Amino acid sequence: MFKGWLNIFNATLAKVSRPREICDIITYSAIGFMTHFFFKNPQELLGITINILLVLAALNIRGWRLIPVIVLPSLGALLGGYFFHNMTFVVPLFMPILWLGNFILVFAFKYLYLERKVNFFLTLFIGATTKYLVMVLSAYAFIYFSLAPTIFLASMGRIQLVTAIFGGIIAFFIINFKPKNK
C-alpha cells in the first residue's frame, strides 16, 4: 500500500525526457530560491511566483526530485532576509510549516489532478485551501505560544490562499498555452 502512495509522486502531466526533467528541476528550484533576492515587494508577487512553480513542478517533475522546489523557496526567504519583513527570526522556526504547505499543494495536484482526474480548478481550490488552513492555524499556534508577533498573521493569513489560487490559475494558462513536447 505504501508503495502505491509513492507511485502517486511519479505521475506527471506528460512524459518528458530525463534531461528536460533535470532542466525543469534546476529552473524551478533556482527561480524559487532566487525570487526573494530580486522581488522584495510586494509579497503577493513573491507568493504567486512560488505557487506557479509549485504547481508546474507538481505536474512535470517526478518523485523525490520535487524536494528542492518545495524546500528552496523558504531557504531563499531566510537568506534573502525578506520574509515577514523584520521578522526573519521566525523563518527558521516556521520553515517546516512552509515546507508542509508547499508539499500539500504539490500533493493535491499529484493525487487529485493527476491520479484521480479531479478538475484542475477544484484541485487548486482544495490544495490552496488546505495549504492556507495549515499555515494560518500554525501561525495562530506560533502567536499563542509567543513564538511570533501578531503581525505574523499578515504573512500567513489570506495572502497564502490568494497567492496559491492566482499562482495556480497562471500555471493553468502556462500549461495550456505552451508548446507540447514531442
Backbone as CSV, one residue per row, in Angstrom:
resi,resn,N_x,N_y,N_z,CA_x,CA_y,CA_z,C_x,C_y,C_z
1,MET,0.817,-1.192,0.000,0.000,0.000,0.000,0.860,1.256,0.000
2,PHE,1.918,1.278,0.849,2.785,2.441,0.929,3.450,2.713,-0.416
3,LYS,3.826,1.641,-1.109,4.458,1.791,-2.409,3.498,2.421,-3.400
4,GLY,2.220,2.102,-3.293,1.222,2.710,-4.154,1.144,4.213,-3.962
5,TRP,1.249,4.655,-2.706,1.229,6.095,-2.433,2.465,6.767,-3.007
6,LEU,3.596,6.089,-2.946,4.811,6.670,-3.505,4.711,6.810,-5.017
7,ASN,3.998,5.881,-5.655,3.836,5.960,-7.109,3.067,7.200,-7.539
8,ILE,2.227,7.724,-6.662,1.488,8.941,-6.976,2.461,10.069,-7.318
9,PHE,3.592,10.104,-6.640,4.558,11.177,-6.871,5.297,11.025,-8.192
10,ASN,5.154,9.890,-8.833,5.777,9.705,-10.140,4.865,10.109,-11.292
11,ALA,3.631,10.451,-10.987,2.696,10.871,-12.034,3.088,12.255,-12.554
12,THR,3.013,12.426,-13.859,3.254,13.725,-14.483,2.206,13.962,-15.560
13,LEU,2.089,15.191,-15.944,1.121,15.566,-16.963,1.470,14.938,-18.306
14,ALA,2.748,14.924,-18.622,3.217,14.334,-19.877,4.600,13.743,-19.631
15,LYS,4.922,12.738,-20.403,6.260,12.161,-20.292,7.262,13.157,-20.865
16,VAL,8.326,13.352,-20.106,9.401,14.213,-20.583,10.710,13.450,-20.454
17,SER,11.679,13.844,-21.238,12.983,13.192,-21.173,13.662,13.539,-19.859
18,ARG,14.596,12.711,-19.480,15.334,12.961,-18.237,16.073,14.303,-18.286
19,PRO,16.761,14.635,-19.386,17.412,15.955,-19.431,16.415,17.116,-19.280
20,ARG,15.247,16.978,-19.871,14.230,18.024,-19.735,13.748,18.128,-18.288
21,GLU,13.548,16.973,-17.640,13.114,16.990,-16.253,14.183,17.628,-15.364
22,ILE,15.446,17.299,-15.592,16.535,17.898,-14.828,16.581,19.404,-15.051
23,CYS,16.383,19.816,-16.283,16.330,21.247,-16.601,15.182,21.919,-15.849
24,ASP,14.017,21.278,-15.816,12.867,21.817,-15.078,13.173,21.923,-13.586
25,ILE,13.790,20.887,-13.025,14.130,20.893,-11.597,15.053,22.070,-11.284
26,ILE,16.096,22.211,-12.083,17.065,23.289,-11.855,16.401,24.657,-12.020
27,THR,15.610,24.805,-13.069,14.953,26.085,-13.338,13.976,26.449,-12.227
28,TYR,13.062,25.544,-11.898,12.061,25.839,-10.864,12.724,26.085,-9.513
29,SER,13.731,25.282,-9.177,14.415,25.424,-7.890,15.168,26.749,-7.817
30,ALA,15.889,27.076,-8.882,16.658,28.327,-8.900,15.740,29.544,-8.824
31,ILE,14.669,29.530,-9.578,13.731,30.658,-9.527,13.106,30.749,-8.141
32,GLY,12.684,29.612,-7.585,12.089,29.616,-6.254,13.031,30.148,-5.199
33,PHE,14.298,29.791,-5.307,15.294,30.252,-4.341,15.632,31.728,-4.545
34,MET,15.837,32.125,-5.779,16.322,33.475,-6.091,15.233,34.547,-6.080
35,THR,13.989,34.160,-6.165,12.895,35.133,-6.212,12.983,36.129,-5.065
36,HIS,13.339,35.667,-3.890,13.394,36.532,-2.708,14.535,37.534,-2.768
37,PHE,15.509,37.302,-3.629,16.615,38.246,-3.771,16.263,39.355,-4.763
38,PHE,15.354,39.072,-5.690,15.020,40.043,-6.728,13.740,40.821,-6.455
39,PHE,12.767,40.169,-5.844,11.492,40.826,-5.555,11.367,41.028,-4.053
40,LYS,11.617,42.218,-3.583,11.456,42.482,-2.157,9.989,42.784,-1.847
41,ASN,9.310,43.379,-2.764,7.895,43.715,-2.600,7.226,43.629,-3.955
42,PRO,5.989,43.431,-4.069,5.073,43.077,-2.989,5.117,41.578,-2.694
43,GLN,4.665,41.231,-1.522,4.662,39.821,-1.116,3.761,39.003,-2.034
44,GLU,2.731,39.634,-2.570,1.827,38.920,-3.480,2.579,38.401,-4.695
45,LEU,3.484,39.212,-5.243,4.259,38.784,-6.411,5.152,37.597,-6.061
46,LEU,5.782,37.662,-4.899,6.603,36.540,-4.437,5.771,35.270,-4.315
47,GLY,4.655,35.370,-3.613,3.806,34.202,-3.368,3.248,33.608,-4.646
48,ILE,2.797,34.465,-5.543,2.252,33.978,-6.817,3.337,33.241,-7.599
49,THR,4.531,33.830,-7.648,5.640,33.199,-8.381,5.966,31.824,-7.805
50,ILE,6.078,31.727,-6.488,6.400,30.451,-5.843,5.300,29.426,-6.118
51,ASN,4.051,29.837,-6.037,2.946,28.901,-6.257,2.830,28.467,-7.714
52,ILE,3.177,29.335,-8.654,3.255,28.917,-10.063,4.264,27.782,-10.185
53,LEU,5.428,27.982,-9.591,6.488,26.963,-9.654,6.058,25.660,-9.007
54,LEU,5.373,25.749,-7.875,4.927,24.533,-7.187,3.948,23.736,-8.038
55,VAL,3.000,24.423,-8.666,2.017,23.715,-9.499,2.700,23.131,-10.736
56,LEU,3.546,23.918,-11.398,4.251,23.400,-12.574,5.136,22.214,-12.201
57,ALA,5.814,22.311,-11.077,6.666,21.195,-10.628,5.823,19.963,-10.334
58,ALA,4.692,20.149,-9.672,3.819,19.009,-9.357,3.399,18.278,-10.624
59,LEU,3.183,19.021,-11.685,2.686,18.426,-12.927,3.799,17.897,-13.837
60,ASN,5.041,18.340,-13.615,6.114,18.000,-14.547,7.293,17.242,-13.967
61,ILE,7.407,17.176,-12.654,8.581,16.559,-12.028,8.138,15.345,-11.207
62,ARG,8.964,14.294,-11.251,8.618,13.040,-10.581,9.341,12.884,-9.249
63,GLY,8.649,12.230,-8.335,9.220,11.698,-7.102,9.997,12.664,-6.244
64,TRP,11.102,12.154,-5.696,11.932,12.901,-4.755,12.513,14.146,-5.386
65,ARG,12.510,14.229,-6.687,13.071,15.390,-7.385,12.291,16.675,-7.095
66,LEU,11.093,16.516,-6.513,10.282,17.673,-6.129,10.816,18.384,-4.892
67,ILE,11.620,17.708,-4.115,12.062,18.256,-2.828,12.719,19.635,-2.953
68,PRO,13.655,19.844,-3.884,14.256,21.183,-3.960,13.237,22.290,-4.252
69,VAL,12.255,21.995,-5.084,11.251,23.003,-5.428,10.374,23.322,-4.214
70,ILE,10.144,22.338,-3.368,9.329,22.528,-2.168,10.114,23.263,-1.075
71,VAL,11.402,22.975,-0.958,12.212,23.456,0.165,12.934,24.779,-0.121
72,LEU,13.471,24.954,-1.313,14.348,26.093,-1.581,13.691,27.470,-1.480
73,PRO,12.412,27.642,-1.798,11.850,28.992,-1.647,11.953,29.550,-0.222
74,SER,11.727,28.734,0.784,11.821,29.241,2.159,13.281,29.466,2.571
75,LEU,14.201,28.681,2.038,15.618,28.935,2.298,16.044,30.249,1.648
76,GLY,15.530,30.504,0.457,15.787,31.785,-0.202,15.215,32.943,0.597
77,ALA,14.052,32.726,1.187,13.438,33.762,2.021,14.308,34.060,3.238
78,LEU,14.825,33.021,3.841,15.675,33.195,5.017,16.963,33.933,4.648
79,LEU,17.617,33.473,3.600,18.881,34.087,3.202,18.683,35.461,2.571
80,GLY,17.544,35.650,1.918,17.237,36.949,1.325,16.839,37.977,2.364
81,GLY,16.534,37.528,3.572,16.204,38.420,4.664,14.895,39.165,4.498
82,TYR,14.092,38.739,3.568,12.862,39.473,3.285,11.669,38.986,4.083
83,PHE,11.495,37.691,4.077,10.245,37.100,4.538,9.817,37.674,5.879
84,PHE,8.566,37.992,6.004,7.985,38.518,7.233,8.631,39.846,7.627
85,HIS,9.057,40.591,6.633,9.641,41.921,6.834,10.793,41.851,7.834
86,ASN,10.606,42.385,9.025,11.691,42.365,10.003,11.563,41.185,10.966
87,MET,10.822,40.176,10.589,10.625,39.007,11.450,11.356,37.785,10.914
88,THR,12.495,38.000,10.286,13.245,36.888,9.714,13.607,35.844,10.771
89,PHE,13.670,36.243,12.033,13.989,35.299,13.108,12.939,34.197,13.222
90,VAL,11.737,34.424,12.726,10.659,33.437,12.810,10.825,32.361,11.727
91,VAL,11.456,32.717,10.619,11.540,31.816,9.463,12.149,30.456,9.801
92,PRO,13.295,30.388,10.495,13.834,29.045,10.785,12.860,28.181,11.580
93,LEU,12.117,28.790,12.488,11.142,28.033,13.264,9.960,27.586,12.413
94,PHE,9.587,28.424,11.464,8.389,28.172,10.668,8.681,27.401,9.379
95,MET,9.959,27.200,9.062,10.305,26.531,7.794,9.624,25.189,7.601
96,PRO,9.569,24.317,8.596,8.865,23.053,8.362,7.389,23.252,7.982
97,ILE,6.766,24.290,8.509,5.375,24.578,8.159,5.296,25.081,6.715
98,LEU,6.242,25.916,6.317,6.286,26.378,4.923,6.469,25.192,3.978
99,TRP,7.369,24.289,4.343,7.593,23.095,3.530,6.336,22.240,3.457
100,LEU,5.667,22.084,4.596,4.442,21.293,4.631,3.370,21.939,3.753
101,GLY,3.227,23.251,3.836,2.258,23.949,2.992,2.549,23.743,1.509
102,ASN,3.805,23.867,1.128,4.188,23.646,-0.268,3.934,22.198,-0.678
103,PHE,4.272,21.280,0.212,4.041,19.862,-0.058,2.551,19.582,-0.266
104,ILE,1.703,20.191,0.541,0.259,19.973,0.432,-0.245,20.381,-0.940
105,LEU,0.201,21.529,-1.423,-0.239,21.976,-2.748,0.258,21.021,-3.832
106,VAL,1.509,20.617,-3.748,2.072,19.671,-4.718,1.324,18.342,-4.657
107,PHE,1.108,17.834,-3.453,0.415,16.557,-3.290,-1.009,16.625,-3.844
108,ALA,-1.698,17.736,-3.633,-3.060,17.884,-4.157,-3.057,17.693,-5.675
109,PHE,-2.100,18.295,-6.351,-2.055,18.150,-7.810,-1.617,16.757,-8.230
110,LYS,-0.684,16.174,-7.505,-0.260,14.814,-7.835,-1.415,13.821,-7.649
111,TYR,-2.073,13.920,-6.501,-3.097,12.934,-6.174,-4.442,13.246,-6.826
112,LEU,-4.950,14.438,-6.632,-6.293,14.742,-7.130,-6.320,14.940,-8.642
113,TYR,-5.435,15.776,-9.155,-5.491,16.110,-10.583,-4.905,15.003,-11.463
114,LEU,-3.709,14.548,-11.133,-3.057,13.562,-12.000,-3.550,12.138,-11.767
115,GLU,-3.724,11.757,-10.511,-4.105,10.377,-10.198,-5.622,10.163,-10.269
116,ARG,-6.380,11.030,-9.635,-7.836,10.863,-9.539,-8.606,11.586,-10.640
117,LYS,-7.919,12.403,-11.437,-8.514,13.128,-12.577,-9.590,14.130,-12.145
118,VAL,-9.386,14.752,-10.978,-10.291,15.799,-10.497,-10.010,17.061,-11.316
119,ASN,-11.026,17.843,-11.572,-10.917,19.094,-12.304,-9.767,19.947,-11.758
120,PHE,-9.028,20.589,-12.644,-7.872,21.399,-12.267,-8.239,22.448,-11.213
121,PHE,-9.314,23.180,-11.453,-9.664,24.286,-10.562,-10.209,23.807,-9.221
122,LEU,-10.884,22.674,-9.207,-11.310,22.097,-7.935,-10.085,21.617,-7.154
123,THR,-9.143,21.005,-7.850,-7.886,20.589,-7.224,-7.159,21.801,-6.649
124,LEU,-7.099,22.858,-7.428,-6.447,24.085,-6.968,-7.130,24.621,-5.716
125,PHE,-8.442,24.655,-5.721,-9.187,25.159,-4.565,-8.917,24.306,-3.321
126,ILE,-8.973,22.992,-3.478,-8.739,22.087,-2.341,-7.301,22.220,-1.842
127,GLY,-6.337,22.184,-2.762,-4.928,22.289,-2.368,-4.596,23.625,-1.733
128,ALA,-5.071,24.719,-2.338,-4.787,26.055,-1.814,-5.451,26.266,-0.461
129,THR,-6.677,25.812,-0.323,-7.393,25.977,0.944,-6.744,25.164,2.052
130,THR,-6.344,23.948,1.756,-5.687,23.108,2.760,-4.346,23.709,3.159
131,LYS,-3.579,24.155,2.168,-2.301,24.819,2.450,-2.532,26.032,3.347
132,TYR,-3.490,26.851,2.995,-3.818,28.048,3.776,-4.194,27.684,5.213
133,LEU,-5.074,26.699,5.374,-5.518,26.322,6.718,-4.353,25.831,7.585
134,VAL,-3.492,25.008,7.018,-2.335,24.520,7.777,-1.442,25.690,8.180
135,MET,-1.214,26.602,7.253,-0.304,27.707,7.543,-0.909,28.714,8.524
136,VAL,-2.165,29.060,8.333,-2.772,30.058,9.226,-2.973,29.485,10.625
137,LEU,-3.377,28.225,10.728,-3.544,27.625,12.049,-2.195,27.475,12.759
138,SER,-1.165,27.163,11.997,0.177,27.091,12.579,0.636,28.471,13.036
139,ALA,0.333,29.488,12.250,0.689,30.861,12.634,-0.020,31.246,13.928
140,TYR,-1.301,30.901,14.038,-2.027,31.162,15.280,-1.360,30.452,16.467
141,ALA,-0.914,29.231,16.253,-0.234,28.499,17.321,1.074,29.195,17.699
142,PHE,1.818,29.652,16.706,3.063,30.370,16.984,2.792,31.621,17.808
143,ILE,1.739,32.314,17.454,1.372,33.534,18.186,0.910,33.170,19.597
144,TYR,0.092,32.170,19.706,-0.424,31.744,21.008,0.705,31.381,21.965
145,PHE,1.721,30.694,21.454,2.845,30.282,22.285,3.971,31.320,22.316
146,SER,3.668,32.521,21.856,4.604,33.663,21.886,5.888,33.391,21.107
147,LEU,5.780,32.621,20.034,6.933,32.376,19.166,7.012,33.383,18.029
148,ALA,5.926,34.130,17.829,5.876,35.128,16.767,4.907,36.230,17.177
149,PRO,5.151,37.455,16.699,4.212,38.550,16.987,2.943,38.414,16.148
150,THR,1.907,39.115,16.547,0.609,39.043,15.874,0.699,39.422,14.396
151,ILE,1.582,40.342,14.056,1.739,40.790,12.668,2.126,39.632,11.745
152,PHE,2.620,38.565,12.335,2.997,37.351,11.597,1.823,36.825,10.770
153,LEU,0.603,37.046,11.269,-0.584,36.579,10.546,-0.741,37.258,9.197
154,ALA,-0.215,38.467,9.065,-0.318,39.167,7.783,0.374,38.374,6.674
155,SER,1.474,37.724,7.008,2.211,36.927,6.020,1.666,35.515,5.860
156,MET,0.960,35.023,6.864,0.471,33.650,6.841,-1.045,33.560,6.745
157,GLY,-1.708,34.664,6.578,-3.167,34.677,6.517,-3.698,34.498,5.114
158,ARG,-4.682,35.290,4.790,-5.371,35.171,3.496,-4.447,35.279,2.308
159,ILE,-3.346,35.993,2.484,-2.417,36.159,1.370,-1.921,34.802,0.863
160,GLN,-1.814,33.825,1.745,-1.393,32.484,1.326,-2.426,31.840,0.413
161,LEU,-3.680,32.014,0.743,-4.762,31.469,-0.079,-4.823,32.179,-1.427
162,VAL,-4.767,33.497,-1.390,-4.873,34.299,-2.618,-3.713,34.019,-3.564
163,THR,-2.489,33.987,-3.038,-1.337,33.760,-3.921,-1.319,32.339,-4.472
164,ALA,-1.778,31.365,-3.687,-1.842,29.983,-4.193,-2.866,29.884,-5.324
165,ILE,-4.006,30.534,-5.163,-5.041,30.470,-6.203,-4.582,31.193,-7.474
166,PHE,-4.061,32.402,-7.326,-3.600,33.123,-8.511,-2.419,32.423,-9.170
167,GLY,-1.493,31.892,-8.367,-0.373,31.135,-8.926,-0.852,29.920,-9.696
168,GLY,-1.851,29.221,-9.159,-2.410,28.054,-9.842,-3.111,28.420,-11.137
169,ILE,-3.829,29.533,-11.129,-4.517,29.980,-12.354,-3.504,30.322,-13.436
170,ILE,-2.448,31.037,-13.066,-1.412,31.380,-14.045,-0.721,30.115,-14.542
171,ALA,-0.447,29.166,-13.647,0.157,27.894,-14.059,-0.747,27.174,-15.054
172,PHE,-2.060,27.228,-14.838,-3.017,26.615,-15.764,-2.843,27.186,-17.168
173,PHE,-2.723,28.502,-17.260,-2.553,29.122,-18.574,-1.192,28.794,-19.177
174,ILE,-0.163,28.716,-18.365,1.159,28.328,-18.868,1.109,26.919,-19.442
175,ILE,0.478,26.003,-18.712,0.383,24.610,-19.144,-0.402,24.487,-20.440
176,ASN,-1.485,25.219,-20.544,-2.364,25.064,-21.690,-1.983,25.891,-22.905
177,PHE,-1.014,26.777,-22.754,-0.636,27.603,-23.896,0.839,27.517,-24.229
178,LYS,1.519,26.508,-23.693,2.925,26.296,-24.069,2.994,25.167,-25.087
179,PRO,4.037,25.172,-25.913,4.163,24.076,-26.888,4.361,22.750,-26.172
180,LYS,3.733,21.713,-26.686,3.841,20.365,-26.108,5.132,19.714,-26.579
181,ASN,5.718,18.867,-25.688,6.914,18.097,-26.063,6.547,17.052,-27.103
182,LYS,7.465,16.784,-27.972,7.235,15.741,-28.966,8.134,14.586,-28.715
